Amino acid sequence: MKPFLQEVAEDLVFKFGNQLENCAIVFNNKRPSAYLQKHFADIIGKPFFSPSFFTIQEFFACSTSYKIADFYLQFFTLHKIYNQLLVEENLETISSHKFFPLAKIILSDFNQIDADLVDAEKLYRDLEDISVINKEFDYLSAEQYQFLAQFWTSYSEGKHKKQQELFIKMWRRMPKLYQKFHAELKKQGYLTNGSVYRHLADDITNHQEFISNFDKGKIVFVGFNALSSAEAKIFAQLQEAEKALFYFDADSYYLDDISQEAGLFLRKNLNQIGLKNVFAKQESLMKTESHYVNVFKVQGQSAQAKILNTILEEDYTNAESVGKTVVVLADESLLIPTLQTIPTSFNGSAIDLNVTMGFALSTSSIFGLVDVWLTSQLEILQADKVMYKNVEAFLTHPLSGLSQKMRDKILTALLQENKVEVDHKRLLRQSGLFEVFYKKIEEPQAVVTNLLEVLDFVLTRLSNAKTLKKIDAELFVKTIQELNRLHDTFSNHIGKEEIPFVIYLVQKSLQAIAVPLSGDPLNGIQVMGLLETRNLNFDKVVILGFNEGIIPKSSIGNSFIPDSIRRVYGLPVLENLDAISSYMVYRLMQRAKNINFVYNSLTDENTSGEASRILKQLEYESGFNFTYNELNLDVKTEQFRDVQIEKTGNEFIQSKLKRYLDKTKSLSPSAITQYISNPIDFFFNYIAEIKEPKEISAVVEANEIGSILHKVMEYFYADLRKAEITKDKIEEQRKKVPQLIQKAFNAVMFKHPDLVMEYKGMQKVILAIVDAYVNIILNQDISQTPFNIISLEQKIEAEISFPLNGKEESIKIFGYIDRVDVKDGVTKIIDYKSGSDKLAFASIDELFNSDGKHINKALIQTLLYTYAYEQFAGKTCVEPNLYIVKTMNDPTYGGVWFKSNRQVLRGDFLEEIKPLFLNKLKEKLTELFGAPYFKASEIPDNYKYSIYKTLFGK
């Protein structure tokens, strides 16, 4: 079918011939210009002088000598005037960062009011006072009055009187704000887009100099649909002055049927405003041509893009003709999945792809680096420190250009010191990019200049190294251009602003940048947003994200003007979005042969899981040929694998195990208990030596709390152990506990016991927890006084022999005993525990049952310490005590002695248990070194917290 723009080109060439250069052709957006020029060239077939092409905003801007104010100039001007009005009302002024979200809504409302020629003073006065509405609007219809009554009834009800009063004051302020805002901008030589529309619409004949430029030709408006009141008035005046032609892309299918919302605005343009469509008597393509519609119901957001290879396969080899295929992203977040899906070549031939909607800077590595810089600067301003995670992000960023050696050196040093926050001066000392990147912002104006300096440094380095990618180069250029524009705008307005707010403005501005990807806008597969399809036609159309709530949108945007008032004044309302979306879809369909709608059927926070109502409507009434496809993604769970690591014949494993038998390496009690709980964990940890990467975190882990507690108790008794420990000595030493806790905290967390620092947040909580634990232990110790301490944190070693393959083998075990006491002639092993250990145990056999539920790691470790200490010190009848701080004071589960069936593990019972324990331990060691496999425990609780779960199929 012939594209709409080709029909326009043919008609214009027929009407104007060689005088075409005297015409101005006006579109809603820039994209159609290239297509129309191509059609002109094909029709004329020789060199010619082209007409002028404009977007509607560019065309109207030509009517004034004033410049168009950008958002930031409008914001600063509005903020200044708003605060002036607050001062006049004897109210407190509002800061920039608090006013910013309000300003975005106010400026949007002002622009809408101007574009639709609404009397701002009257509108805001009506919002202020219902009595004025009753007086001024006696001519309203019952329906219009009902809208107003509903709004004010709902507004008057409720308990939020203060908020209501604030709103009324703000609405009362708005007319004066509106007038002063526009006056101040004009004084500076600027207008808003909306005010340009309003001034031009007042009387187009007052702008003779502007319209006389086209006396020899016409102003041609192509493909417009929804018009603001200003546009409608300007168009009508130009038509009356015989200066304009209008080409509306309409089809009688939705134009003549008043129940079709797709034709709502076209009917208004033609019937109410009286604009004349050059193409008034065209046949209905929707009714006369065949349309084949494929509907794809898929599960998941990204799955919508993944189905493209199925839909576009034939286009990959035949995509060079103009207007053949388009992929429309109703949901523009699907751009990256789409680019990842469509291949660069197919069957050896390159695929011609053009993306018109642009690649967002916010998804690029450049914005990632800028974001790290902005975040780091905020931290430097606040505390002259940078969080480790942001330093790490900078060091590992691909654009930082740092060598792997330097990265590893710095990160290793910070990891060893466990620095959650890195001193600013330390970073500056690294020089080079560090010096530029971490240069402190001293004044608001320096935010942009310092960032430009960083980008210039990085860009120069990449260029010199010849590693600059084309898309990165384009993004760099666009970013630097935007920063230079911001610098010009900010220079006169941010002198007294807070630096964090300026950083926020820069961040928001850069997030909006997008760079068109390279490609031919005329040939190949086109990828674009729905708005960019205006005026364009394609034989094959694929629309992704065809979900309810996305097309049409479910919200008209933030506004201080409620729906009821918008309806009275003719401002856009939610139903307008339905009509606009329907029209854009219908006009794409009317000339397309093959239409494909893809929607996500899964419900989540972004989508309802329902197809667009437009699709439902087409299914019901169009009579098109619909084919339904449903992509079912079968979720398959991996079959359970009983992972076993074979030892027999494996030289690597045997050599690792032999180190223990040769006693060149010793086993710790924790290694033995890990093997008992889950043998395969022992393999990954001690044989394969796969360790969890060390990370820096502001959160103190549970094992670190235990380490701090142990260190405090070591400090506490370091001097007292020289003599008998009494209650009075403990109480006297207790006064030093807070200082000892801080010293222990610094030793464990920062490897620097004497560090002087200010504790904050979670650190204070940890100090308080350790303080509570220490006092629980000291209360227990007081109950045991007097006693003597033999050793603190003593390292002991001992050998254990066991049978292996018909021979007697032995290994060396080692450990650090928290404390060894003597009380009434009994030597006691004291082990502190801050976790959820238990004193109860079922039996010695169950202690060593890897496939059982009653393994007690604490008892195994403590009995191992007891055995090792007896061998080491040549003593007998040594008694294990366990200080579980969480339950020590509990009347049911408390105490310090292990228990089995209410029998306390001490005295004769303990001496009976010791040989049984040793025999079972030897059996387990025989299994460790002699069994053919390492395998996982059958009890999931035994490896609940294992870091290796994903490695053994659990």
N, C-alpha and C positions, 0 to 999 in steps of 0.2 A: 504493500500500500504506500501511496505517496506521503512523505512526511509533511507535517503542517508547515514547517519553515520553507520547504521547497515550494509549496503552494503560495506562500507569502512572497517568496523571491520572484516567482513567475509573474504574479500580479503586479508587483512593484516595477519590474522591468517593463511590463506591458504599459503601465500607466505613465512612467516617467522616462524611460529610455535613457538617453544621454544626460538627462537632468537629475539622475539619481543622486549625484554628488551633493545636490542642494538639500537633500532630505536628512532629517535626524531620526534615527531608529532607536526607540527606547524599550528596554526590557526590564523585567523584575530583577534579573541577575546577569552576570557577565557571560556565563557559559554559552548561551545561544549564539553569540556574535560570530564565533568561529564557524559554526554550522551554516549560518545565513550567508556569510561571505563565500563559503565553499559553493553553496547553491548559486549565488550570483555569478561566480567564476565559470561554473559549468554551463549556465544558461547563456551568458554573454559570449563566452568563448574567446575573448581577447582582452588585452589590458584596458582597464577602466578606472575612473576616479571613484573611490568608494564613498558611500554616505558616512555620516558620523554615527558612532554607536555610543549609547549611554545606558547606564542603569538609571532607574527613576530618581534615586538620590543624587547621582552625579548631575543629571539633567536639571533638576530643580535648584541645585546648588549654583548652577551657572547664572541663575537669575539675580544673584546678589553679589555685592563686592565684599560682603562680610565672610570671614572664614568660619568653618564649622567647628564648634568646640568639641574636643574629645571628652570622654567620660571623666577623666581625672580633673581637667579644668572645671568642668561642671560641678564635680563633687566639692572641690576646694572653695569655689565661689558660693555654692549653696550652704556649705558649713559656716562660712564667715557671716553670711546674712542671717542664717538661722540663729546663731549665737547673738547677733545684734538685736534680733527680735526678743530673744529670751531676756536680755539685759533690760530692754525697754519695759518688759513685763515684771521686772524685779525678780526674775527666776535665775537659778544657777545655770551656767553655760554647760554644754555637753561636749565631751572630748571627741576627738576625731574617730578613734576606734569604736566608740559606742554609737556614734552617728552614722558610721559607714553603712551598716545594713539598712538603716532607715533611709539613707540617702538614695540607695539603689532603687528602693520602692518609690520614693517621692519623684525621682527623676524619670522613672518609667511612666508614672502616672501623668506627670507634666507633659511628656512627649506624646502620650496617647490623647490627652486633652487637646493639645495643639493640632495633632494630625486629624482629629475628628471635630475640630472647630467648636469645642464646647466652651461655654462661658465659665471659666475657672472660678470666678468669684461667686457666681450663683450656685454652682455645684457644691462648693465647700460650705457655703452658707446653709444650703439645704441639709447638708450632713450635720451641721451644728445644731439646728433648732427645728423641731417638728412643727412648731407653731408657724414658722415662716413658710414651711411646706404647705400647711393647710391654707394659708393666706394667698400664696403666690400660684398655687397649682390647681385652682378651681376648674381650670379647663381640661384637666387630665381625664382620660377615660377611666372607667371603673377598674379595669385590669391594671393600668399604670399606677393608679392610686393604691391599689392593693399591694403592689410590689413595695411601695414606700412604707405603707402601714406595717407590713410584715417585718421589714427591716427594723423599724423603730420599736416595734413591740418586743422583738427578741433582744434588742439592744437595751431596752429599759428594764427588762426582767433580770433577775440574778442579784448576786451579792457583791459584785466587783465594782463598787461605787467609785473607788479611787481611780481604777483603770478607765472607767467611763469618763470621769472628769478630765483625765489626762488626754483622752482622745478628743473630747469636745474642745479643749484648749488648743490642741494641735490643729484641728480642723478650722478653728477660728483664726489661727495664725496663717493658714495656708494661702488665702488670697493675697495677703501682703507679701508673703514669701515668694509666691509666683511672680508678682509684678516686679519686685525688687531684684529677683534673680535674673530675669530676662533683661532688665534695665542695666544691671551691672555687667552682664556678658556683652551687651551691645556697646557699652562704654569702652570695653576692652577690644572691640572690633570682632566680636564673635556672635554667632547665632547657634541654636540647637537645630537639629534636623526638623523637629516638629514645628518650630517657629518659622522656618523657611517655608514649610508647607502652608502655614496659616497666612503669612504675609502675601504669598503668591496667590492664595485662594481668595483673598479679600477683593481683588479686582485685577485679573490678568492683564487688562488693557493698560494698567499703570506701568507695566513692564515692557513697553514698546521696543525698547532697545534690545531686550532679550529675545522677544518673538520675531522681531524684524530680521534676525539672522537667517530665518527660514522662509522668507517671503517668496523665493523662487521655487521652493519645494513644499514639503509637508513635514509635520512632526508625526511620525508613525509609531503608534503604541501597539506593541505586539504581545499577545498572550496573557493579558492581565485577567485577573479573576476577582478576588476580594479587594475592594477599594476603600480607603479611608474617606471620611467626609470631605477632606481637603482635596484629595485626588479626584474624587467624583466632581467636585465643583470646578476644579481647574480643567478637567477633561471636557466638561460641558461647555465652559467658556471658550476653550480652544476650538471645539466643534462649531459653536455658534459663529465664531470669527472665521470659520472655514480654514483653519490652520492645521487641523489634525485629521488623521485617519486611524481607525481602530480595527485591528484584526483579533477577534476573539476566537479561541479554539473551542468550539461548542459542538454538541451533538444533540439532535432533537430528542434522543432517548431520555436524557435527563433534563434538557432545557424546557421542553414543552410539558413535562409531567411535574406539577407543583409538589407532588409528594416526594420527589427526588431531591435530597439535600445537596447533591453534587451540583445542581444547577441554580442553587439559591442566589448566589452573588451575580451570576450571569443574567438571571431574570431581573434582578435589581438594576444592573447596569443598563440593560436594554429597555426594560419596560418602565422603570421608575425614573431613572436619571435621563433616559432618552438617548443614550449613545447608540450610534449606528454601526453595526458589524458589517465590514466589507464582505465577509463570507456568510451572508445571511441566509442564502438558499442552498445550503449543501445537504446532500443526502446523509442519512444516519448510518454511519459505519458500524455502530453498536448493533443495529438491527439487521443490516444487509450482509455483513461479512461474517465469515466463520471464525470463531474464537475457541481455541483449545486451552483449557485451564487445568494445570496439574497442581494439586494441593499436597504438600508434604508436611506431615505431622511428625515431629522429631522429639526426642527426649533429651533435653539439655540445651543450654545456651550456645555453647561452641559447636554442638552437633549440627546446628543450622548451617554453619559454614562448611562443615565437613561433607555435606551432601552435594556441594557444588560440583565436585568432580564427576558425579553421576549425571547431573543436569547439563553440564557444559562440555561433555566429552567431545561431541561433534564440532563444537565451536573452537576447540583448541587447534584444530587443523584448518579451519575456515573462518577466521575472525578478522579478515582484513577489510571487508566492505563497510562503508559508512553506515552507521545506524543499524547494525545487525543485532548486537547483543549488549544488554546492560544488566549489571547486578546492582540492585537498589538496596541500600541499607537503611530500612526504616528505623532500626536500632543501630546507631552509629558506633556503639561499643563493639560491634562485630567486625570492625575493620581489620584488626590484627589477626583474628582467626581466619578471616577471608584471605588475607595476604599469605598466611602460612599454608593455606589449603591449595590455592591455585598455583600449579607448578610453573617454573620459568620456561620449561620446554616439554614437548610431548612428541614421542616417536622421533626424536632427533631434531625437531623443528622448534624454533623459539616461539613462545606464546606472546603475542602483542597485548599488553595490558596497560590500561591508563586509569589511574586513580585520581579523580578530580577533587575529592572532598578534603584531601590533605592529611599529612601525617602529623599527629599532635606532638608538640614539643614535650608535653608532660609525660609521654611514654618513652622518651629518648634518654640515652645515657647523659646527654648534655644537661637536661633538666635535673637528672639525678645528682650530678655534681653540683649544680647551682643550689639545689635543695639542701644538700649537705652543708654547703657554704652558709646559706641563710640560717639554718638551724644552729650551726656552730657559732656564728656571730651572736645569736641571741644568748647562747650559753656564756660566751666570753663577756658580753655586756652585763650579764647577771652576776657572775661569780668569778670571772677571770679563769675559768676552767672549761674544758670540753669533755663531754661524756665519752667514755671509751668506745661505745658502739659507733659514735659519729667519727671518731678518729679512725677506727677500723674501716668504716665505710669509705672514708677518704683514701686511706692507704691502699685498699683493694680495688678502688674504682679504676676501670680500664683507661680513663682519660688522665689519670694522675701521672702516668708515665714513669712511675717508680720501678726500679729493678726489683726482682723477686728477692734478691739478697737483702736489700734495704728494708723491704716490707717485713721479711721474716725477722730481721734483727730488731726492729722497733717493736713488732707485735710480741716477740718472745720476751723482751725486756718488760713490757707492760703486763704480760701474763704472769711473769715471775713475781712482780710486785703487786699483782692483783689490783691494779689501779682502775677503779670505777670511773674516776674523774682524773683527767690529765691537766697539769698546770699549763696555762697559756704560754708562759715564758719558755717553758721547756720545748714546746712545739716551734716557737719562733727561732730557737737556737739551731734548728735543723737547716735553716737557710733555703735557698732555691725556691721551689714552689711553696714550701711550707711558709716561708717568710711572706710571700704574696698572699697565700690562701688564708693565713691566720692573722693577717694585719688587722688590728682592731679599728672598728669604725668609731671615729671621734665626734662626728657631727652628722645630722640627717642627710645632708647633701652628699656625704661620702659613701652612702649605701650603693648608689648606682655607679659612681666612679670607681670604687674599690672592686665591685663585681666586674666591671669592664676590664679592669687591670688583670683580674684572675683569668677571664676568658681570653684576653689577648695573649697572656703568657702560655696558656694551654694550646691555643690555636697556633702560635708560633712554633712551639715544640713539636706538635703533630705535623705541621707543614715541613719543618726541617727534616723530620724523620721519615717523611713521605708515607705516613700511615693514616692520613686523613681521608675518610670515606666521603663519597659524593653527598649522600644524604646528610651526614654530619656537617659538611661544609655549608650546605644550604641552611641547616638549622642554626649554625653559628652566625651566619650572615643575618638571618631573620631575628635572632635573639639580640645581636648587637644593635641592629636597626631599632628594635623596640626599646632597648635600654637608652639609646641616644634620644629617642622621642620622649621617653619618660623624663630624662634629664632636663630637656627643654621645658617640659610642663612643670616639673617639680621645682625648678630653680627659683621661682618667685613665690612658692607657696608652702614649702616645707621647713623653712628656717626654724620655726618654733615647734615643729611636730616631734613626737617621741620617736626615737630610732626604731623600736620594735614595730611601730605602726607602719613606718615607711618600708620596712622589710616585708611586712604583710602585703602592702600594696604591690611591691615588685613581684612577689610570689604569685599573687592573683593575676597580674598582668601577663606574666610569662606562661602561666597555665593555659591561657587562651590562644597562644600562638599555634598555628598549623602551617605546614609547608606542603604544597602540592607535590606529589611524587612524579617523577619523570614519565613521559609517555605521550602518545599521539591522541589529542582530544577528539580526533575525527575517526580514527581507525582502531580496530581491535576491540577487545572486550572492555567495556567501560564500567568502572566501579564508582558509584556516587550516592549521595544522600537523596532523600525524596525531594527536598526543595530544589535541588540542582537539576531535577528532571524537567522542570517547567519549560515548555515550548519544544522539548526534544521528543523524538519518536524512535522506537526500536522494534525490529521484527520479533525479537525474543526478549522477554522481560522476566527477570528473577527478582522477587522481593523477599529479602530476609528480615526476620523480626516482625512478621505480620500478626502481631498479638494485640488483643484488646488492651487498652491502656498505653500502648506505644503508638498505634495508629488506629483511630485518632488518640491524641494525648488525653490524659484524664485530668489535667490541670491547666488553667490559663495563665498561671504565674502569680506571684505575689503582688498585691495591690491594697492600698488603703481605701479604695472605692469599692463598696460591696456590690454584689450581683444585682440587687434590686435597683440601686441608683444607676448602675451601668446600663440597665435595660431602659430606664427612663430617658437617659441622655444619648442612647444609641451607641454606646461604647461596646467593644467586642466582649462577648460572653462565651461560655463553654461550648454552646451549640455551634458557634462559628467554626470551631476547630473540626467538628464533625463534617461540616459542609466543605471546608478547605481540603481536608484529607481525602474525602470521597471524590472530589473533583480531580485531584492530582492522580489518584489511582485510576479513575474512569478514563481520563484523557490519555493515560499511558496505554490502557487496554484497547481503546477504540481503533487504533491503527496497528496493534500487535497481532501476530499470528499465534504465537506460543507464549502463554503466560504461566508463570510458576510462583505460587505463594508458599513460603516456608514459615512455619511457626513452631514455637517451643511449647510442648504440651505439659511440661513440668511446672508445678506451682512453687514459686520461691518469693523472696522479698522484692524481686524486680519484675516479675510477670505473674499474671493471673492463671497462666496455663490454658487460656481460651483464645481461639482464633478471633481476629478482628471482626467487629460487627459488619464491616463492609463486605467481608467474605460471606458472612451469613446471608446478607441481603442479596448479593449476586447469585448465590446458590438458589435462593427462593424465587427470584423473579427474572433473571436474565435470559434463561434458556440456553446458556453456553454449554459446551461439552466439558464436563468436569470428570477428572480422573483423580482418585484419592490414593495416596501412598502413605504408608505409616512405617516409620523406621523404628523397629523394636530392637533395642540394645539388650541382648541377653546378658544378664549378670552371672558370670560364672566364677565361683570361688575355687581357688586352687585346691586340688585334692590334698588331703592330709598326708604329709610325708613324715615317716618316722626316721628322722635324720640320725644317722650313726656315723661316727668318725672312726674308721678302722685304724688300729694301732699296728697290727701285725704286718710286718714287711714294709712299714712306712719309716724310712730312714730319718726323716725330719723329726717325727714324733719321738722315735726311739732315742735319737741323740739328745732331744730336750729332756726326756725322762731320765736319761743316764746321768745328767748333771746332778740330779738329786741323789742318785745311788752312789756317785763318785764323791758326793759331799762338797762339790764345788759350788753348789747352790743349796740353800736351806728352805724348808717349807714353814710358812707361818701358820698359826692356828686358824686365821681367817681363810687361808688357802684350803686347808683341810675341810673346814665347814662348808666352803663353797662347793668342793667336790661332793661332799655328802648330800647337800641339798639338791644339786643339779650337776651331775658329772660333766655334761657338755659345756657348762659355763666355765668349769676349770680349764677345759681345753682351750677355749677362746681367749681366756684371760692369761693363763700361765704357760701354755704351750705355743699357741699362735700369737700370743702377746698383742691382741687387738685391744687397744685402750680407748676409753671415751675421751674425745678431745677436751682439753682444758678450756674453760670459758670464764670470762669475767662477768660477774653479775652483781647487781646491787643487793640482791636477795641472798641471805645467808642460808646455805643448805643445812639439812638436819645433821649430817656428819660433821659439819664445821662447828655447829653448836656443841657437839660432843667433844671435839678437839679443844674448843675454848674452855669447856668445863674441866677437862683433864689438866690443861695448862694452869688454870686458876688453883686447883688443888695442889699441884706440884709447887707453885709459888707459895701457897699458904703454909705448907708444912716444911718448906726448905730449911728454915732456921729452927723451928720447934723440934724437929726430929732428933736434935742433939741430946735431948734429955727426955724424961718421961712426960707424956702428954697428959695435961690435966684440964679440967673444966675451965679454970681461971685463965690458963694460957690460951685456950681456944677463944674464950670470950674477948680477951685482950686483942688477940690477933684479928678477930672478926671486924674490928674497926677499919682495918685496911682493905677489906674485901672490895669495895667499889674501885679503888685504885688498881688492885690486882686484876680485877675483871677487865678493866680498860687495857692494862698491859698485855693480858692474855689475848684479848680481842685483836690488838695491833700485831701481836706476834703471829697469830694464826692467819689473819686476813691480809696483812701487809708485810710480813716477815721483818717487822721493825717494832720490837717491844716498847721502845722509848719514844715512839712517834707521838707528837702532840697534835691533836686534831679536835675539831668540834663535831660531835656526834649528832646525827639528825635522823628523823623519820624512822625507818625500819631498824637502823642501827641501835637506836635507843630501846626499841622493843626487845632486841636480842640481848642487850645488856641487862635488861630487867628480867628476862627469862633465866639467863645464867645466874643472876643474883639469887633468884628464888631457888634454883637447883642447888647452888652452893650452900644455902642455909638449911636445906633439907639434909644434905650430907653432914653438915656440922652438927645439927641436932642429933643425928644418929651417933656421930662420933662422941658427943658429950655423954650420951647414954652409956657408952662403952668405956669411958675414962675410969681409972687411969690405964694407959697402954703405951707401948713403945713402938716406934716406927723403925724398922730395919732398913728399908730402902724405898725410894720413890723412882718411878719410871725406869726400873732396872731391866736391862737387857739380859736375858738368860738363854742358854743353848743347852740342848740335850740330844742324845741319840736314842732312836727307837729301832729295834731289830724286828724283822718279820720274815716269814718264809716266802720264797719266790722261786718257782720252777725247781723245787727240790733243794734249794740252797738257802742259806741264811743271809739275808741282805739287811742293810740298815740305812736310815736317812737321818739327817740332822734337822731338828726343829728349833725355831727361835721365836722369841716374842718379847714384848715390853710389858712388864707387870706394873700396873698403876701404883700399887702400894703393897708392902709386906709389913704386917703388924705382929706384935706379940702381946697377947693378953692372957694373964693367968697361966703362963707357960705354954699356951697354944699358939702356934704360928698360923697366921691367916693371910691368905691371898685376897686382896681387896680389888675388885674390878668395878669401875664406874660405868653405868649405862644410862644414856639419855633417851634411848629409843623405847620401843614397845616390847621389850624382852619379858620373859616370864620365868618365875621360879619353879613352877610345877613341871614335872616330867613323868611320862608314863612308865618307861622301863629303859634299861640300857640297850636292849635289842632295838627298840624303836628309835633311839637316838641316832642310830647308824643306818636306818632303813631309808634309802633314797626315794623309794616309792611309797613311803608312809607319810602320815599327816602329823606326826608327833616329834619332829626333829627340833631339838632345843639347842640352837647355835651357842647361846650364852653359856650353857652348862658344859658343852663340849670344849669351848675355848678355855673356860675357867679350870676345868679338870686337866686340860693339857698344860696350862700354866702351873697347876699344882704338881703334876708329874715332873715337868721340866725343872721346877724349883727344887723338888726333892732330890732329883739326880744332881742338879747343879750344886746345892748347898749340903748334900749328904744328910738330909733330915727326913724324918717320917712323921706321920700323923698331921701333915699340913692340911689346913681346912680352907675350902673355897667359900668366899663371901661375895655376894653380888649386890651392889648398890644401884637399884633401879629407881632413879629419882622420881619418876612419874607415879610410882605406886608404893614407894617405901613407907608412906604414912597411912596407907590403906589398911583398915583393920582386918579385911578378908585376905587380900592378896599381898599385903606388905611384908616387911621383914627383910632379912639379908641372906637367909639360908634356902637352898633348894629343897624341894619336897617331892616325895613320890608316895601317893596314897596316904597323905597326911603324915608320913614318916619323914623327919627332918634329916637332911644329908649332912650329918656330923657324927663324931664319935665312932662307935663300933659300926654303925650302918655305913658310914662313909668308907671305912677301911674294908668292908665287905665289897663295896661297889668298885673300888679302885682297880682290883685285878680283873674284874669283869669288863670294866671300861677299857683297860689296856688290851685285853684279848680281842675285843670287838674293833678297837682301833687298828690292831695289827691285821685283822681280816680285811678291813677297809683299805689298808695300804697295799696288801697283796692284790686286791681287786684293782686299785689305781694303777699299779705297775704291771699287772699280769693279765687283766681282762682284755679280750680282743677288741672291744669298742669303748668309745666315749658316747654316751647317749643321754637323752633328756629324761628327767624324772617324769613319772606318770601322773604326778600330782601338780596341777597348774599353780597352786599356791606356793609351791617350792621355788618357782621362778617368776612369781608375779611381778617383781621389780627388776628383773634381769634386763640389762641393756642389750643382750644378745638374742632376744626372742625372735627377731625377724631372720636371724641367721640359721636357726634350727627349725623353721617351719611352724612356729607356734603363733 
